[in-house]
Amino acid sequence: MAVFTLTVQILLILFGQKRKSSHNLKLRIAVWCAYLTADSVATVALGVLSSKLGDVKERNGGRIGDNDKLLAFWSPLLLLLLGGPDTITSYSLEDNALWLRHCLGLVVQTSATSYIIFMAWTRSYLSYLSSVMALVGIVKYGERVWALWMASNDKLKQSMLALPDPSPNYPRFMDEYTLKQAEGYYVMADEVIEDQVPEGIYSSGDDPARVIDSEDIGTAFRLLQMFKRLFVELILSHDERNASKSIFKAIGNDHQKAFRIVEIELGFIYDLLHTKAMVLDTKWGLRLRLFTFSTTLLVLVLFSWAKKSHLSRVDLSITYLLLAAIVFFETYSILMLISSDWCDVWLRKHNKTRVFGRAVTFMRLPRQPRWSHSIGQFSLLSFCSKERPLVCGNVLEFLTIREKLEKYHYTLHEDMSNEMRDWIFRHVKEDLLYVEKNDAPVRTDIHESLATLLKGYGLAQAEWATEGDFDKVVLTWHIATELSYYSDQEEGQSESELPHFRAGKLLSRYMFYLLVMYPSMLPSGIGEIRLRDTFAEALKFFEDHQVPSSEPNGKPNWWIKNQVINRGKRNEMSSYLQRASRMLLEVNTEVPPSKVKGGKSKSVLFDGCRIVAEIRQREIRIKWETIAKLWVKILMYAASQCRGDRHAGQLRRGGELLTHVWLLMAHFGLTDHFQMTQGQAIAKLILK
């Protein structure tokens, strides 16, 4: 159990931090299993140790042998391992709310460890070393509880609130006002507005647009001090909005720099929520880390010097393994801290860059990505036509997990390109220019915005498709985009020839991916019902109308698909989806589907086909530019409507493009989080 606990801790320290930059499901499952088993196995191991030592004392009349004393020495080492690595203190946001339960666990496990040490206590070096390591274990476990408490929603929100402001003394001011009136003066009350510069923002002499990574980290950290409140649903002031806008305006059209600052901020947020960053970012945290490292190293050295020839070789080897691994954990944690963005912030804050810069650079580990730099993709056409069928589908159906696994099976990820960042950044700035030019509020009516877009490109006949719930708009336009993509591809169009061809497809599949996998991030509605009905209609359609085979040997359809997969020919698979798309487009949609089906079924499969029939005559470049712009507007609207805690919850899954767009829009003041004015009015009396 001790060795297994150690193995689990190695998994956590190596892979706990990687999940913020990876969408790999296997990695998340491995971290989840390791996180859940780490505490339980160590707890059981302490119980077994206590029971074993009690039996030994009972058999030997209260005496304990030297080898049993060595086993008792394992108890504080297990307590230390219960403190967990610095790279992961919580698996999800819900774990932070359980800090009180972990605090009780600290008390119980400390009591168990103290009991084991007391049972094996003699005036030997092992007893003294056990006491020292027990203190280190309490510190490590206490750090974990401290980090969970600091990251819990209530404490996090409380730490971000400003001190209560009782306002100037109104009764005293009015007493003076009344007294002057009684003396015969003509009294007027005037006010002087005190402008306040938000704490941590650049002064006029600073240049926020320097393209230096450390400068970007400094900028992101300063912005973080204000905008981290968005993740706990707190509002900001107009002064903070203006300060942020000035920084991002100074960036100009450098979309890479803008997105880099946002991803650094989100990296900080992940560290605050799921690691010991808030503990280590304090003076006491750094002192405790120095204490635990030096003490553990000293115990390893002292234990190596002691005489141990009479002890069991197996138990002795495990003891050395535990001590060496703990020293390695401490060393690795320090190197990870030095390699993090928090170290850059500390060096800049204390003006130590020139003094320690070279040493820090030499000791740093390779910098880890701050997020996955990819976007999820889910295609309704691919899913419903069973393009890539699951193996052992009947068994999975019997176990009632087929539907869930199929969704993961058909989820793909595409790299986030600079062209996509540029495309999104330009539209965010366009919205900013519209708001500033017209002195108008932020546009929140997505239906009106999409209808205006279609009219502007001469596609008013499809305006009906912008009405209804948000999930209906996403689902309908996704179907239309998929069918347009494959029909145009079949006619010889390629992504390289049309600049917006790929962008429209990627954003369409990304929004549909969110609708399928994470509907809680999108505006509420009946999305799940509409999605199930649409899936059911599409599956029935493809069952009733088999995709025509291009194979001359008359093999069944499922055999053709499996052969395509086995041969790995993506062009043949694309041809298969083109045939499926053609079959859907051959259905006559002159009569609106709602008039035929009524309102019971919420499927919009043929509403998407109807859109394609209405816009396919439009010039292809204009059509795809319209589709790509439409999806950018849908993306921006969804980002602005998603709650901050939902965005924070996705950081442990590799991050979402939606979260990056949301924070970018917030920095430009394009969300509804700015509702306070911050300047304090100083009243004065004018006597005449």
C-alpha positions in Angstrom: 0.0 0.0 0.0 2.9 2.4 0.7 4.4 1.7 -2.7 1.1 2.0 -4.4 0.4 5.4 -2.7 3.8 6.5 -3.8 3.1 5.5 -7.4 -0.2 7.4 -7.4 1.5 10.5 -6.1 4.1 10.2 -9.0 1.2 10.1 -11.5 -0.4 13.2 -9.9 2.8 15.2 -9.8 3.7 14.4 -13.4 0.2 14.6 -15.0 -1.8 16.8 -12.7 -0.6 20.0 -14.4 -0.8 18.6 -17.9 -4.6 18.4 -17.9 -4.9 22.2 -18.3 -3.2 21.9 -21.7 -4.7 18.7 -22.9 -8.1 17.6 -24.0 -7.1 13.9 -23.9 -9.8 11.9 -22.2 -7.5 9.1 -21.1 -5.3 11.6 -19.3 -8.2 13.0 -17.5 -9.4 9.5 -16.5 -6.0 8.6 -15.2 -5.7 11.8 -13.1 -9.2 11.3 -11.8 -8.5 7.8 -10.7 -5.2 8.7 -9.1 -6.8 11.7 -7.3 -9.6 9.6 -5.8 -7.4 6.6 -4.8 -4.5 8.6 -3.3 -6.2 9.6 -0.1 -8.1 6.3 0.5 -5.1 4.0 0.0 -2.9 6.1 2.3 -5.7 6.1 4.9 -6.1 2.4 4.8 -2.3 2.0 5.0 -2.2 4.0 8.2 -5.0 1.9 9.6 -3.1 -1.3 8.8 0.0 0.0 10.4 -1.9 0.9 13.6 -3.5 -2.5 13.7 -0.2 -4.4 13.1 1.7 -2.5 15.8 -1.1 -3.0 18.2 -1.1 -6.8 17.6 2.7 -6.9 17.9 2.7 -5.1 21.3 0.0 -7.4 22.6 1.9 -10.5 21.6 5.3 -9.3 22.9 4.0 -7.8 26.2 4.3 -4.2 25.1 7.6 -4.5 23.4 8.2 -3.6 19.7 11.1 -4.8 17.6 13.4 -2.6 15.5 11.8 -3.6 12.3 8.4 -2.6 13.6 9.8 0.7 14.6 10.9 1.1 11.0 7.4 0.4 9.8 6.1 3.0 12.3 8.5 5.5 10.6 6.4 5.1 7.5 3.3 6.7 9.1 4.5 10.3 8.9 5.8 9.7 5.4 2.2 8.6 4.4 0.8 11.6 6.2 3.2 13.8 4.1 2.0 12.1 0.9 -1.6 12.8 1.9 -0.7 16.5 1.5 -0.5 15.9 -2.3 1.6 17.5 -4.9 1.6 21.3 -5.6 0.4 20.7 -9.2 -3.1 19.5 -8.2 -5.0 20.1 -4.9 -8.5 19.7 -6.4 -9.7 17.8 -9.4 -12.8 20.0 -10.0 -14.3 23.2 -8.5 -16.6 21.1 -6.3 -13.6 19.7 -4.5 -12.6 23.1 -3.2 -16.0 23.4 -1.5 -15.0 20.2 0.5 -12.1 21.9 2.3 -13.8 21.4 5.7 -14.0 17.7 5.1 -10.2 17.7 4.3 -9.6 19.7 7.4 -11.3 17.0 9.4 -9.2 14.4 7.5 -6.1 16.4 8.6 -7.1 16.1 12.2 -8.0 12.3 12.0 -4.9 11.4 10.0 -2.6 13.4 12.3 -4.2 11.7 15.3 -3.6 8.3 13.7 0.0 9.1 12.9 0.6 10.4 16.4 -0.9 7.3 17.9 1.4 5.1 15.7 4.5 7.1 16.7 3.5 7.0 20.4 3.0 3.2 20.3 6.5 2.7 18.8 8.2 5.4 20.8 11.6 4.7 22.3 14.7 6.8 22.6 16.0 5.8 19.3 16.8 7.8 16.2 13.8 6.4 14.3 11.4 7.9 16.9 13.0 11.3 16.7 13.1 11.2 12.9 9.4 10.1 12.9 8.5 13.2 15.1 10.3 15.5 12.7 8.7 14.0 9.6 5.3 14.1 11.3 5.7 17.9 11.6 6.6 18.1 7.9 3.6 16.0 7.1 1.2 18.3 9.1 2.6 21.3 7.2 2.2 19.6 3.8 -1.4 18.4 4.5 -2.1 21.8 6.1 -1.0 23.5 2.9 -3.5 21.4 0.9 -6.4 22.3 3.2 -5.3 26.0 3.1 -5.2 26.0 -0.7 -8.6 24.3 -0.9 -10.1 26.8 1.5 -8.6 29.8 -0.4 -10.0 28.5 -3.7 -13.5 27.7 -2.4 -16.1 29.9 -4.0 -17.2 31.7 -0.8 -13.7 32.5 0.4 -12.5 33.4 -3.2 -15.4 35.9 -3.5 -14.8 37.3 -0.1 -11.1 37.9 -0.8 -12.0 39.9 -3.9 -14.5 42.2 -2.3 -13.3 45.7 -1.4 -13.4 46.9 2.2 -16.8 48.2 3.3 -17.2 51.8 2.4 -19.3 53.7 5.0 -19.2 56.9 2.8 -18.4 60.4 4.1 -20.1 61.5 7.3 -23.4 62.7 6.0 -25.0 63.8 9.4 -21.9 65.9 10.3 -21.9 67.6 6.8 -25.7 68.4 7.2 -25.1 69.8 10.7 -22.5 72.2 9.3 -24.8 73.0 6.4 -27.7 73.9 8.8 -25.5 75.9 11.1 -24.2 78.1 8.2 -27.8 78.7 7.1 -28.8 79.7 10.6 -25.9 82.2 10.6 -27.4 83.9 7.6 -25.2 82.6 4.8 -26.5 81.5 1.4 -25.2 77.9 1.3 -24.6 75.7 -1.7 -23.4 72.1 -1.7 -21.0 71.2 -4.5 -18.9 68.1 -5.2 -15.5 67.3 -6.5 -15.1 64.0 -8.3 -11.9 62.2 -7.3 -10.7 60.1 -10.3 -9.1 56.8 -9.2 -6.6 54.8 -11.2 -7.3 51.0 -10.6 -4.5 49.4 -8.6 -1.8 47.6 -10.6 -2.5 49.2 -14.0 0.2 50.9 -16.1 1.1 54.5 -15.4 1.5 56.9 -18.3 5.2 56.2 -18.5 4.8 52.4 -19.1 4.5 50.8 -22.5 1.9 48.0 -22.4 2.5 47.0 -26.0 6.0 45.7 -25.7 6.2 42.3 -27.4 8.2 40.6 -24.7 6.9 37.4 -23.0 7.8 38.6 -19.4 6.1 41.9 -20.2 3.0 40.0 -21.3 3.0 38.1 -18.1 3.2 41.3 -16.1 0.3 42.8 -18.1 -1.8 39.6 -17.6 -1.1 39.6 -13.9 -2.1 43.2 -13.5 -5.3 42.6 -15.4 -5.9 39.5 -13.3 -6.2 41.5 -10.1 -9.3 43.0 -11.5 -10.8 40.5 -13.9 -10.5 37.4 -11.6 -13.7 38.7 -10.0 -15.6 37.7 -13.2 -15.1 34.1 -12.3 -17.1 34.4 -9.1 -19.9 36.5 -10.7 -18.8 39.9 -9.3 -19.1 43.1 -11.3 -16.4 45.6 -12.2 -16.4 49.4 -12.4 -16.3 51.5 -15.6 -12.9 52.8 -14.5 -11.5 49.3 -14.6 -13.1 48.7 -18.0 -11.5 51.9 -19.4 -8.1 50.9 -18.0 -8.3 47.5 -19.6 -9.5 48.9 -22.9 -6.6 51.3 -23.0 -4.2 48.4 -22.7 -5.8 46.3 -25.4 -6.2 49.3 -27.7 -2.4 49.9 -27.4 -1.9 46.4 -28.7 -3.4 47.4 -32.0 -4.0 44.6 -34.5 -1.6 42.2 -32.8 -4.1 39.4 -32.3 -1.3 37.0 -31.1 -0.4 39.3 -28.3 -4.0 39.8 -27.3 -4.7 36.1 -27.1 -1.4 35.4 -25.4 -2.3 37.8 -22.6 -5.7 36.2 -22.2 -4.2 32.7 -22.1 -1.7 33.8 -19.4 -4.5 35.2 -17.3 -6.5 31.9 -17.6 -3.4 30.0 -16.7 -3.2 32.1 -13.5 -6.9 31.4 -12.8 -6.3 27.6 -13.2 -3.4 27.8 -10.7 -5.5 29.7 -8.2 -8.3 27.2 -8.4 -6.5 23.8 -8.7 -3.0 24.2 -7.3 -1.2 25.5 -4.2 -0.4 28.8 -6.0 -2.2 31.0 -3.6 -0.4 29.4 -0.7 3.1 29.6 -2.3 2.5 33.2 -3.4 2.8 34.3 0.3 5.8 34.8 2.5 4.6 32.1 4.9 4.1 29.7 2.0 7.6 30.2 0.7 9.1 29.8 4.2 7.1 26.6 4.8 8.3 25.2 1.4 11.9 25.9 2.4 11.3 24.3 5.7 9.7 21.1 4.3 12.4 20.7 1.6 15.4 21.2 3.9 14.0 19.1 6.7 13.1 16.2 4.4 16.6 16.3 2.9 18.2 16.4 6.4 16.1 13.4 7.5 17.2 11.4 4.5 20.9 12.2 5.2 20.5 11.3 9.0 18.7 8.1 8.2 21.5 7.1 5.7 24.1 7.6 8.4 22.4 5.5 11.0 23.2 1.8 11.6 20.6 -0.4 9.9 22.3 -3.7 9.4 19.8 -5.6 11.6 16.7 -4.3 9.7 14.8 -6.1 7.0 16.2 -5.4 3.6 12.8 -5.2 1.9 11.4 -2.7 4.5 14.6 -0.8 4.4 14.5 -0.5 0.6 10.9 0.7 0.8 11.9 3.3 3.4 14.7 4.6 1.2 12.3 4.7 -1.7 9.8 6.7 0.2 12.3 9.2 1.5 14.1 9.6 -1.9 10.7 10.1 -3.7 9.6 12.7 -1.2 12.9 14.6 -1.7 12.4 14.3 -5.4 8.8 15.6 -5.1 10.0 18.6 -3.1 12.8 19.4 -5.6 10.5 19.0 -8.6 7.9 21.3 -6.9 10.5 24.0 -6.4 11.7 23.7 -10.0 8.0 23.9 -11.2 7.6 27.0 -9.1 10.7 28.6 -10.6 9.5 27.6 -14.1 6.0 29.1 -13.7 4.6 32.5 -14.6 4.3 33.3 -10.9 8.1 33.4 -10.6 8.3 36.0 -13.4 5.7 38.0 -11.6 7.7 37.9 -8.3 10.9 38.9 -10.0 9.3 41.9 -11.7 7.4 42.9 -8.6 10.6 42.9 -6.5 12.9 44.2 -9.2 15.0 41.0 -9.0 15.1 40.2 -12.7 18.7 41.4 -13.2 19.9 39.7 -10.0 18.3 36.3 -10.3 17.3 36.3 -14.0 20.2 34.1 -15.3 20.0 31.7 -12.4 16.3 31.3 -12.8 16.6 30.7 -16.6 19.3 28.1 -16.0 17.2 26.1 -13.5 13.9 26.3 -15.4 12.2 23.3 -16.8 10.7 23.4 -20.3 7.7 25.7 -20.1 4.4 23.9 -20.3 1.6 25.0 -22.6 -1.0 27.1 -20.9 -4.0 25.5 -22.7 -4.6 22.9 -25.4 -4.6 25.4 -28.3 -7.3 23.3 -30.0 -11.0 23.5 -30.5 -13.5 20.6 -30.2 -15.3 19.4 -33.4 -18.6 17.5 -33.6 -20.4 16.9 -36.9 -24.1 15.9 -36.8 -23.8 14.4 -40.3 -20.8 12.2 -39.3 -22.5 11.1 -36.1 -25.9 10.3 -37.5 -24.7 8.5 -40.6 -22.5 6.3 -38.4 -19.4 7.2 -40.4 -17.1 5.6 -37.7 -19.1 2.9 -35.9 -18.1 1.8 -32.4 -16.7 -1.7 -31.9 -19.0 -3.9 -29.8 -21.9 -1.6 -30.0 -24.4 -4.1 -28.8 -22.4 -4.8 -25.6 -22.1 -1.1 -24.9 -25.8 -0.7 -25.5 -26.5 -3.4 -23.0 -24.3 -1.6 -20.5 -26.2 1.7 -21.2 -23.0 3.6 -22.0 -23.1 3.5 -25.8 -24.6 7.0 -26.2 -22.0 8.6 -24.0 -19.1 6.8 -25.5 -20.3 7.5 -29.1 -20.3 11.3 -28.3 -16.6 11.1 -27.2 -15.8 8.8 -30.1 -17.1 11.3 -32.7 -15.5 14.3 -31.0 -12.4 15.5 -32.7 -10.0 18.4 -32.1 -8.5 20.8 -34.5 -5.5 23.1 -33.8 -6.3 26.7 -33.2 -4.7 28.6 -36.1 -3.4 32.2 -36.2 -5.9 32.8 -39.0 -8.8 31.9 -36.7 -7.4 34.1 -33.9 -7.1 37.0 -36.4 -10.7 36.4 -37.7 -12.2 36.5 -34.2 -10.1 39.4 -33.0 -11.1 41.5 -35.9 -14.8 40.9 -35.2 -14.3 41.8 -31.5 -12.7 45.1 -32.5 -15.5 45.7 -35.0 -18.1 45.4 -32.2 -16.0 47.8 -30.1 -15.9 50.4 -32.9 -19.6 50.1 -33.3 -20.3 50.7 -29.6 -17.9 53.6 -29.4 -18.9 55.2 -32.7 -22.7 55.1 -32.0 -22.3 55.6 -28.2 -24.6 52.5 -28.0 -24.8 49.8 -25.4 -23.3 46.4 -26.1 -25.4 44.4 -28.6 -27.1 41.5 -26.8 -29.9 40.6 -29.2 -28.4 37.8 -31.3 -31.4 37.4 -33.5 -31.4 41.0 -34.6 -27.7 40.9 -35.1 -27.9 37.8 -37.3 -30.8 39.1 -39.3 -29.0 42.3 -40.0 -26.0 40.3 -41.2 -28.0 38.2 -43.6 -29.8 41.3 -45.0 -26.4 43.0 -45.5 -25.2 40.1 -47.7 -28.5 39.8 -49.7 -29.7 36.6 -47.9 -32.8 38.1 -46.4 -34.8 35.0 -47.5 -33.0 33.0 -44.7 -33.8 35.5 -42.0 -36.5 33.1 -40.6 -33.6 30.8 -39.5 -32.4 33.4 -37.0 -35.6 33.3 -34.9 -36.3 31.0 -31.9 -34.2 29.7 -29.1 -30.4 30.0 -29.2 -29.9 26.2 -29.4 -32.3 26.1 -32.3 -30.3 28.7 -34.2 -27.0 26.8 -33.5 -28.5 23.4 -34.5 -30.2 24.6 -37.7 -27.2 26.6 -39.0 -24.9 23.8 -38.1 -26.9 21.4 -40.4 -26.9 24.0 -43.1 -23.2 24.6 -42.8 -22.4 20.9 -42.9 -24.6 20.3 -46.0 -23.2 23.4 -47.7 -19.6 22.3 -47.0 -20.0 18.8 -48.4 -22.1 19.8 -51.4 -19.6 22.6 -52.3 -16.7 20.2 -51.8 -18.4 17.7 -54.1 -18.5 20.5 -56.8 -14.7 20.9 -56.6 -14.4 23.7 -54.0 -11.4 23.4 -51.6 -10.4 25.1 -48.3 -7.4 26.6 -49.9 -9.4 28.4 -52.6 -12.0 30.0 -50.3 -10.6 32.0 -47.3 -13.7 31.5 -45.1 -14.5 27.9 -46.1 -12.5 26.3 -43.3 -13.3 29.0 -40.7 -17.1 28.6 -41.2 -16.8 24.8 -40.9 -14.6 24.8 -37.8 -16.7 27.3 -35.9 -19.9 25.5 -36.8 -18.6 22.2 -35.5 -17.2 23.9 -32.4 -20.5 25.4 -31.4 -22.3 22.2 -32.1 -19.6 20.4 -30.0 -20.5 22.7 -27.1 -24.2 22.1 -27.6 -23.6 18.3 -27.5 -20.9 18.0 -24.8 -21.3 21.1 -22.6 -24.8 22.6 -23.0 -24.5 24.3 -19.6 -22.0 26.8 -21.2 -24.7 28.0 -23.7 -27.8 30.0 -23.1 -30.5 27.9 -21.5 -33.3 26.4 -23.6 -34.6 23.0 -24.7 -31.4 22.2 -26.5 -31.2 18.6 -25.2 -34.7 17.8 -26.3 -34.3 19.4 -29.7 -30.9 17.6 -30.1 -32.3 14.2 -29.3 -35.3 14.7 -31.7 -33.0 15.8 -34.5 -30.6 12.9 -33.9 -33.6 10.5 -34.0 -35.0 11.9 -37.2 -31.5 11.9 -38.9 -30.8 8.3 -37.8 -34.2 7.2 -39.1 -33.6 8.9 -42.4 -30.2 7.2 -42.9 -31.7 3.9 -41.9 -34.5 4.2 -44.4 -32.3 5.6 -47.2 -29.1 3.6 -47.3 -26.1 5.7 -48.6 -25.5 4.5 -52.2 -22.4 2.4 -52.6 -19.7 3.2 -55.0 -18.3 -0.3 -54.7 -19.2 -2.6 -57.7 -19.2 -5.8 -55.7 -22.5 -5.2 -53.9 -21.0 -5.3 -50.4 -23.3 -4.1 -47.6 -23.0 -0.5 -46.5 -21.5 -1.2 -43.1 -18.7 -3.3 -44.8 -17.9 -0.3 -47.1 -17.6 2.0 -44.1 -15.3 -0.3 -42.2 -13.1 -0.8 -45.2 -12.8 2.9 -45.6 -11.7 3.2 -42.0 -9.3 0.3 -42.2 -7.7 1.7 -45.3 -7.4 5.1 -43.7 -8.5 7.0 -46.8 -9.9 10.3 -45.7 -11.0 11.2 -49.2 -13.2 8.1 -49.4 -14.7 9.0 -46.1 -15.4 12.5 -47.3 -17.0 11.0 -50.4 -19.2 8.9 -48.1 -20.4 12.1 -46.3 -20.9 13.9 -49.6 -23.3 11.1 -50.6 -25.1 11.4 -47.3 -25.3 15.2 -47.8 -26.6 14.8 -51.3 -29.4 12.5 -50.1 -30.6 15.0 -47.6 -30.5 17.9 -50.1 -32.6 15.9 -52.5 -35.6 16.1 -50.2 -38.0 18.8 -51.3 -38.4 21.4 -48.5 -40.7 23.8 -50.3 -43.3 23.3 -47.5 -41.9 24.3 -44.1 -41.3 21.2 -42.0 -43.2 22.6 -39.0 -46.4 22.6 -41.0 -46.1 18.9 -41.7 -44.7 17.7 -38.4 -46.5 20.0 -36.0 -45.0 21.0 -32.7 -44.5 17.7 -30.9 -41.2 16.9 -32.5 -38.5 19.5 -32.0 -36.3 18.2 -34.8 -34.8 20.8 -37.2 -33.1 18.5 -39.6 -34.9 19.6 -42.7 -35.0 23.2 -41.5 -31.2 23.1 -42.1 -31.8 21.6 -45.5 -34.3 24.4 -46.3 -31.6 27.0 -45.5 -29.2 25.4 -48.0 -31.9 25.4 -50.7 -32.4 29.2 -50.1 -28.8 30.3 -50.1 -27.1 27.9 -52.5 -27.7 30.1 -55.5 -25.7 32.9 -53.9 -22.1 33.5 -55.1 -20.0 31.0 -53.2 -17.4 33.4 -51.8 -20.1 35.7 -50.4 -22.1 32.8 -49.0 -19.1 31.4 -47.1 -18.1 34.8 -45.8 -21.6 35.3 -44.5 -21.6 31.8 -42.9 -18.2 32.5 -41.2 -19.3 35.9 -39.9 -22.5 34.4 -38.6 -20.7 31.8 -36.6 -18.3 34.4 -35.2 -21.3 36.4 -33.9 -22.9 33.3 -32.5 -19.6 32.4 -30.8 -19.2 35.9 -29.3 -22.8 36.0 -28.1 -22.5 32.5 -26.4 -19.2 33.6 -24.8 -20.8 36.7 -23.3 -23.8 34.8 -21.9 -21.9 32.0 -20.2 -21.4 32.4 -16.5 -17.9 32.8 -15.1 -17.9 29.7 -13.0 -18.8 27.6 -16.1 -15.8 29.1 -17.9 -13.6 28.3 -14.9 -14.8 24.7 -14.8 -13.5 24.1 -18.3 -9.9 25.1 -17.5 -9.2 21.6 -16.1 -10.2 20.1 -19.5 -7.7 21.9 -21.6 -9.6 25.1 -21.8 -12.2 26.3 -24.3 -12.0 28.9 -27.1 -15.3 30.2 -25.8 -13.6 31.2 -22.5 -10.7 33.0 -24.3 -13.2 34.9 -26.4 -15.3 35.8 -23.3 -12.3 37.2 -21.4 -11.1 39.0 -24.5 -14.5 40.7 -24.9 -14.5 41.6 -21.2 -11.2 43.4 -21.6 -12.7 45.4 -24.4 -15.8 46.2 -22.3 -18.1 44.2 -24.5 -19.9 42.2 -21.7 -22.4 43.3 -19.1 -20.1 43.0 -16.1 -19.4 46.8 -15.8 -22.1 48.4 -13.7 -20.4 50.5 -11.1 -18.8 53.9 -11.1 -15.8 54.1 -8.9 -14.7 57.7 -8.2 -15.5 59.1 -4.7 -17.4 62.4 -4.5 -15.8 64.9 -2.0 -18.5 67.4 -0.9 -17.7 71.0 -0.1 -19.8 74.0 1.1 -19.9 77.2 -0.9 -20.8 80.2 1.2 -22.1 83.5 -0.2 
